[in-house]
C-alpha cells in the first residue's frame, strides 16, 4: 500500500496500528481496510463504554494467494467475523484499483498460449495491463 494511504490508516487508528510498520497489499483494498478498521474501532469503543478493556492490535496485513489476510491480537468473535468478511470480500475487489475484480490465474505466454501465473484479484482493466487473462 502506498505510504500516503497507509499513513491515513495509521493516523486515524493509532492504537490498532501501534505494532505495525507497513501494510503489504495494493491501494485498491484501502477502502475495504478503512471500513474494517472503523468496524473494529466501533467494537472497541462499545466494549470500553461497557467497562471492558480492549487490547486489539494488528500484527500483519497483507495479500496472500490473491486475497487479503489480516492477522491480529486481542480480538473477540465479532471482530474475527468482521475480519473474515473483509478477507472474503477482497476476492471480488481489485487489489490495485478497488474496482470490481475477480481471481486471475493465467497470463498470456510469449507464444500466445495461456500459462499459469501468480494468482491476483484484478479488474478487467488491471488484468489487461498486467497481461492476465
C-alpha positions in Angstrom: 0.0 0.0 0.0 1.3 3.5 -0.8 2.8 5.3 2.2 0.2 8.1 1.9 -2.8 5.7 2.2 -1.1 3.6 4.8 -0.4 6.7 7.0 -4.0 7.7 6.8 -5.0 4.4 8.4 -2.2 4.7 10.9 -3.2 8.2 11.9 -6.9 7.5 12.1 -6.5 4.3 14.2 -3.2 4.7 16.0 -3.9 2.1 18.7 -4.9 -0.6 16.2 -1.6 0.0 14.3 0.7 0.5 17.2 2.8 -2.5 16.4 2.6 -2.5 12.6 5.1 -0.7 10.4 3.6 -1.3 6.9 0.6 -2.9 5.1 1.6 -5.4 2.3 -1.2 -5.1 -0.2 -2.3 -2.8 -3.1 -4.1 0.5 -2.8 -7.3 -1.0 -4.2 -8.1 -2.5 -0.8 -7.7 0.8 1.1 -11.5 1.4 1.4 -12.1 -2.2 2.5 -9.4 -1.9 5.2 -10.7 1.6 6.2 -14.2 0.1 6.7 -12.8 -2.9 8.6 -10.8 -0.7 10.9 -13.8 1.5 11.5 -15.9 -1.6 12.4 -13.2 -2.8 14.7 -12.9 0.7 16.4 -16.7 0.8 16.9 -16.5 -2.5 18.7 -13.5 -1.4 20.8 -15.4 1.8 21.8 -18.6 -0.1 22.6 -16.6 -2.5 24.8 -14.9 0.4 26.6 -18.3 2.0 27.3 -19.4 -1.3 28.9 -16.3 -1.2 31.1 -14.4 -3.9 29.1 -10.8 -3.2 28.2 -9.5 -3.9 24.7 -6.0 -4.9 23.7 -6.7 -5.2 20.0 -3.9 -4.5 17.5 -2.9 -5.6 14.0 0.1 -7.9 13.7 0.2 -8.2 9.9 -2.0 -7.1 6.9 -1.0 -8.5 3.5 -2.1 -10.1 0.2 -1.7 -13.8 0.1 -3.0 -16.2 -2.6 -4.9 -13.3 -4.2 -6.8 -12.3 -1.1 -6.5 -10.1 1.9 -5.0 -11.6 5.1 -5.3 -9.7 8.3 -3.6 -11.1 11.5 -4.4 -9.5 14.9 -4.2 -10.0 18.6 -6.9 -9.2 21.2 -10.0 -9.7 19.1 -13.3 -11.2 20.0 -15.8 -13.2 17.9 -17.4 -10.1 16.5 -14.1 -8.7 15.4 -12.9 -12.0 13.9 -16.2 -12.2 12.0 -15.6 -8.7 10.5 -12.1 -9.7 9.6 -13.3 -12.9 7.9 -15.9 -10.9 6.0 -13.3 -8.4 4.7 -11.0 -11.2 3.7 -13.8 -12.8 1.7 -14.8 -9.6 0.1 -11.3 -9.0 -1.1 -11.7 -11.7 -3.7 -14.2 -9.6 -5.5 -12.3 -6.3 -5.3 -9.3 -5.4 -7.5 -6.2 -5.1 -5.3 -4.8 -2.3 -7.5 -7.8 -0.2 -8.4 -10.6 -1.0 -5.9 -13.0 -1.8 -8.8 -14.9 -5.0 -9.2 -12.3 -7.8 -9.6 -12.0 -11.5 -9.9 -9.4 -14.1 -9.4 -6.8 -14.3 -12.2 -4.5 -17.3 -12.6 -3.2 -17.2 -16.1 -1.2 -14.9 -18.3 -0.7 -14.9 -22.0 2.7 -16.5 -22.7 5.2 -15.4 -25.3 3.7 -18.0 -27.7 0.2 -16.5 -27.2 -0.9 -19.5 -25.2 -2.2 -19.3 -21.6 0.3 -20.0 -18.9 -0.1 -20.4 -15.1 0.7 -17.2 -13.3 0.8 -15.8 -9.7 -2.8 -15.5 -8.5 -4.2 -12.0 -8.3 -7.6 -10.4 -7.8 -7.8 -7.9 -10.6 -10.4 -5.8 -12.5 -10.6 -6.4 -16.3 -8.6 -3.2 -16.9 -5.8 -4.1 -14.5 -5.7 -7.7 -15.7 -5.2 -6.4 -19.3 -2.4 -4.1 -18.1 -0.7 -6.9 -16.3 -1.1 -9.4 -19.1 -3.6 -11.7 -17.3 -6.5 -13.4 -19.0 
